């Protein structure tokens, strides 16, 4: 004769282990998100007391080695020559006439290089913004 075992079904479900897993995932994502380095160019901006509130969609960057980079929207910066900036900006202007162009120039860049880019904007009637970082009051 076979013995029948009665097994008791536990209807209580403990959420403690599920909570631990969620908490560990939260910590993992918080720590890993601080490790992610954005794809951008290191530029030390000069300080300024006035800050603009416009959000430019098109960017021109000049790094300390006098390399020119262009990008639009969330695109990654692409290295170009000075001559390639004008066609890029004209194409952007044709797509969106009201767009602002932000010029990011390292504080070590000679002013003459910045003026070259500003001249391109003036000749083509682009709306240009020179990007700076806020001045800290010590």
Order of alpha helices (4+ residues) and beta strands (2+ residues): alpha-beta-beta-beta-beta-alpha-beta-alpha-beta-beta
